Every structure is written in C-alpha cells, then in structure tokens.
Amino acid sequence: MMSPKGHETDLIGREELKEKLDRGDDFRLVMVLGEWEYRAKRISGSLRVSTPQEGLQALDSDEEIVLYDSGPSCPASRMACRFLKAQGYVRVRRYAAGLEDWESAGYPLEGESVG
C-alpha cells in the first residue's frame, strides 16, 4: 500500500499533459534523454536536459516542470524527478508513460525521424 505522500502524486497522464500543451499553460516540458534521442523524436515544445547539472542550469526551482523519457521501462525521468526534488524543486511531475505512449496516441511529435 502506498502512503498518501507516495510518488503517485508526481505523475501526470497523457490527456492532462495534452490539455496543458493545448491551453498553452506556463510550464517546462523536459525530455531527459541524450541529444541524439532528442534530435530524432520528441514531444513538440520540449527542451532537452541530459545531465543533472544541465537541469539545474536550465530550470528554475519555482517553475512547473514535467519530465519524460522514452517510456515506462526507462528510469531517466524517475531519477531526474528524484534529483530535482532533492535540490528543492517542488513543482516537478513525471509523464511516466513517455514518448512511447504519446506516439501511440498519434499526438504531435517533432524531430528528424518524424515522418
């Protein structure tokens, strides 16, 4: 049984993320993968952070931040979320289903390998 303060509150689902993007909400959508993956395919409007140091430089601790990676089997967004929270970032959430899920829904992508 997860405690009420468990990590589930940090998650954001596909539909909620899509609504936030469609509304033009003020938040940072961050892909936590390497430059090659980012160039190949990303959710439209994403910025890339590949290292913890880059994250601290690119993101303000009071911003609303949504992190994602390639999908449920990838640990990158979970690690990044934990790291940012440990650094005092409070408004950090994770789109755990990631790129895989977004693409399977047919939602907008950008990048070199997007047909």
N, C-alpha and C positions, 0 to 999 in steps of 0.2 A: 504493500500500500504506500503510495507516495504521500509525503506530507504536503499540506496546502502550499507551503513555500517552495515546493519542488520545481524542477526545471520546466514543467509543462507550461507554466505561465509565460515562459520566454519564447514560446513558439508562435509563429504566425502561419496561417494556412494560405493556400494558393488564392482562394477567392478574395480573402481580405487584402492580400498583397495587391492583387489585380485592381481592386477598388481604390486602394490608396494611390496607385500609379495613375489610374484613370482620373481621379479627382485632382491630381497634382499636389498631393499632400507634401508638406515640407519635411522630408526625411532623406537619409542617405541609404541607398541600396548598394550593398557592398559584396562583390564576389571575392571570396577568399581562396583563390587558386592562383596558379602561376600565370605569367604573361602569355604563354603560348595558348593555354586554355581560354584565357580571357579574349585574346585576339580571335580565336576560332569561333567562339559562340558564347554569348552572354545575354541575360535579360536586358532589354532595351533600357538605357538610362543608368546602367550600373557603373560603379567605379571599381577599380581593382586594388586589392591590398594583398600582398604576398607574404609579408613578414610582420611580426608584432610591432616592430619599430615603425614601419610604414603606416600601420594602423594608428599609432599614437600621433604621428605627424599629420595624417590626413583627416582625422576625425576629432571633433570637439566632444568633450565628455558630457555636454548638456544636449547634444543633438539626439534626435531619434534615429536609430540605426537598425537596419535589417540586414543580416548576414545570410549568405547562402553559398553552397558549393555545388558539386556535381550531382549529389543525391544522397539518399539515406545511408548508403554504405561508406560514404566519405566522412572522415572525422574532422575535417578542416574547420567547418563552421562551429562545431561544438567546442573545439579548442579555442578558437578566436573569441567566441562568446564568453567563455570562462576567463580568458586572459583580460578582455576589456572590463569585465565586471570587477575583476581583482584590482584593476587600475582605477576604479572609482566611476566607471561609466555605468549609468543606471538605466538608460532607455535603450537597451540592446535586446533585440529579438532575433529569432532564427527561423528562416524558412527551411525547415529540415528536409522537406521533400526535394528541394533543389531544382537544378536545371532540368534533370530528367523528367520530373513531374510537370514543370512549366511547359516544356517542349511537347510532352504527350497531350497536353490540353490544347495545343495549337496556338499558344499565346505568343506575343511579339518577341522576337529574338533579333539580335544584330551580331555581326561578326563575319569573318572571312569565309566560314564554311556554312553560312546560312544561305540556302538556295532561294 
